[in-house]
Amino acid sequence: MANITRMDAVELCDAAIAKAQGMGIKVTVSVVDAGGHLVTMQRMEGALLLSIEISKGKALTSVLFGVPSVDTVARNENPAMQAAQLQMGGKFVMAQGALPIKRNGELLGAIGVSGAKSDEDEDCARAALTKLGFA
């Protein structure tokens, strides 16, 4: 299993933050590897403290399911998913704002953003992936 590199993860965070600055919002960006382990995180000055855990949770959700985290929102009502969230100690967050990181169809990790409106969070993640040439 291939994983996102630390260097690429740092560059993804930088690109997402640059997008957020251009939008006039303050966010936290987390990048996890294909196993769901945190590779790096950056929090803009003034971003909500809660955005730290939420960005990690969104990224974990995206990598666990291999899809944009927005695609998991409807699963929140499923009793099995609620049980899984409890078993994992609330570590994954089924909310818009994270995208899988793929290269040549292979899942390398995920990027999660939190601190603004959910669609703005996802815009920052998408801008970072686009800038670095990831799908």
N, C-alpha and C positions, 0 to 999 in steps of 0.2 A: 504494500500500500504506500503510495507516494503521499507526501505532505507538503503543505505550503512552507516555504523557507522563511526564516526569521527576517531576512532582508526584504523579501517580497511583502511580508506581513507589515513591517514598519512602513514601507512605501505605500501600502494600501491605506494604512491609518493616516499618513500624511495627506494623501490624495482626498480621502473622505473629509478630513478636517478643512482642507483648502476649499472644498465645495461648500461646507457648512459656513465658513467665513464669508464666502461670496453670497450666501443666502441670508446672512445676518442672524444665524442661529448658533447655539452652543450645544455641543454633543460630546458623548463619549463613544469611542470606537473600539471594538474588540475583534480580534482575529483568533480563531481556533483552528487546530489542525484536523485532519480527517478522523482522528480518534476523539475529537471534542475537547482536547486539552488547549488551554490558553497559550498562545504563542506571544502575543503582545497586546497591549491596550494603551490608548491615549485618551486623556480627558482634557477638554479645553477648559481654560480658566473660566469659572462662572457656570459651567455645566452642572446640572443637578447631581447631587451625590448619588441619588437613587439610580441615575442613568448608568452607573458603573455595573451594578448587578444585572440590570435589564439588558444592557448591550451584550454582556456575556451570555445571558439566558437566550436571547434571540439568536445569537450565533450558534450556540449549542443546538437549539431547535432545528435550525437550517441544516446543520451537518448531520444530525441524527436522522432526519427525514430525506435529506438530499434535495430539498426544494426550497424556494423562497419561503421565509417564515410566514408570510401572509397566506400561503396555501394551507397552513395548519390551523388557522384561526377557527374554522368551523369545527375542528376536532375537540375544541375546549369543552363542549357539552357532552362528549362521549365519556361514559363512566370508566371505561378502560384507560382512557387518556388521563382522566382525573386521578385514577389510582397510580398510574405511572409517574405523574408529577409528584404525588405524595411520596412514592417510593424513592424518587430521586431527590427528595428534599427541596422541591421547588426550583431546581436548577435550570430547567428549561422554561422558556417564555414563548407561548404561542401568540405572537403579535407581529404585525408588520414591522419591518426594519432590518431584516437580515437576508443575505443572499449566499447561496453556495459558491465556492470558488472552484472552478473547473478549468482544466487544460486538456484539450483533446478528448473531451468526454469523461475524464477521470476526476473524481472528487478529491480535492486537495485540502479542503477545509471550508470555512465560512467566515463572512464578515458581518458583524452586527453593529448597529448604530442606535443610540437612544439619546433623548434629550429634547427633541422637537416633536412636531406632529409625526405620526407614524409614516405617512407618505413622504415627508421630508427626510426622515431617517433613511428610508429605502432609497430615495434619490441620491443621498450622499454615498451609500454603499455602492449603488450602480455606477455612479461617476468614478469611483475608485477602481472598480473592476474594469470599466471601459478604458480608463487611462493606462492601466497596466496590461491590457490585452487579455484579460481573463473573461470567460463566459459566465 
